[in-house]
Amino acid sequence: MNADASPGVVSDARVDLRVPHLFAIGVSILVAGLVFLLVGVLLLVLGLRSRRSPRYAGGAPPPMWSDPASQPAGPPHQGPPPEQEHRPQTAKNLGPPRN
């Protein structure tokens, strides 16, 4: 600023940007997005569609199925953990025993 409080520099600036095919680019991106959306919906529908289970002759389930009533109740039995054959040495037990 000058001593009389007037600005020292006056500027009039303008910026002009022209993109020749901006509308065509925007429409192309929109169409590509819609195509991707339709492909995604198609893949979801095909992937989530329920499949019919095959029917078995005689109405009996295949042998790999079991009757839940024939299963024992309660959690499965677990045996004792296997013995450790070798325990790694630690800094505490590397040297001779202290008395």
C-alpha positions in Angstrom: 0.0 0.0 0.0 1.0 3.5 -0.6 1.2 6.3 2.0 -2.2 7.6 1.0 -3.7 4.1 1.5 -4.2 3.4 -2.2 -3.2 0.0 -3.6 0.1 0.0 -5.4 -0.9 -2.6 -8.0 -4.0 -3.0 -10.0 -4.7 -6.3 -11.8 -7.4 -7.7 -14.0 -6.8 -11.4 -14.6 -8.9 -13.9 -16.4 -8.4 -17.6 -16.9 -10.0 -19.5 -19.8 -10.0 -23.3 -20.1 -11.5 -25.2 -23.0 -11.9 -28.9 -23.2 -13.0 -29.7 -26.7 -15.0 -32.9 -26.1 -16.0 -32.7 -22.4 -19.6 -33.6 -23.0 -18.7 -36.7 -25.0 -16.2 -37.8 -22.4 -18.7 -37.4 -19.6 -21.4 -39.3 -21.5 -18.9 -42.1 -22.2 -17.9 -42.4 -18.6 -21.5 -42.5 -17.6 -22.3 -45.3 -20.1 -19.3 -47.3 -19.0 -20.4 -46.9 -15.3 -23.9 -48.2 -16.2 -22.4 -51.2 -18.0 -20.2 -52.0 -15.0 -23.3 -51.7 -12.8 -25.3 -54.1 -14.9 -22.5 -56.6 -15.1 -22.1 -56.4 -11.3 -25.9 -56.9 -10.7 -25.8 -59.9 -13.1 -22.9 -61.5 -11.3 -24.6 -61.0 -8.0 -27.9 -62.5 -9.2 -26.1 -65.5 -10.7 -23.9 -66.0 -7.6 -26.7 -65.7 -5.1 -29.3 -67.7 -7.0 -30.4 -70.7 -5.0 -29.5 -74.0 -6.5 -31.9 -76.9 -6.4 -30.7 -80.0 -4.5 -30.9 -83.2 -6.5 -33.6 -85.6 -5.5 -32.7 -89.1 -4.4 -34.6 -92.3 -5.3 -36.6 -93.7 -2.5 -36.6 -90.4 -0.5 -33.8 -91.6 1.7 -30.9 -89.2 2.2 -27.5 -90.2 0.9 -25.2 -92.1 3.3 -23.0 -89.1 4.2 -25.9 -87.5 6.0 -26.4 -88.5 9.6 -29.4 -88.3 11.9 -28.7 -85.6 14.5 -30.5 -87.8 17.2 -27.8 -90.5 16.8 -25.0 -88.0 17.7 -23.8 -88.0 21.3 -24.8 -84.9 23.3 -22.3 -82.4 24.7 -18.9 -81.2 23.4 -16.6 -83.5 21.5 -14.1 -85.5 23.5 -10.6 -84.2 23.5 -7.7 -86.3 24.7 -4.7 -84.9 26.7 -2.3 -82.7 24.8 0.8 -84.3 23.3 4.0 -84.3 25.3 6.6 -81.9 24.3 9.8 -83.6 23.2 12.1 -80.7 23.4 11.6 -77.4 25.1 13.7 -74.5 23.9 16.4 -73.1 26.2 15.7 -69.7 27.7 18.1 -67.2 29.3 17.1 -68.4 32.8 18.2 -72.0 32.4 21.2 -71.7 30.2 23.8 -71.7 32.9 24.6 -74.0 35.8 22.1 -74.0 38.6 22.5 -71.4 41.3 22.3 -72.2 45.0 
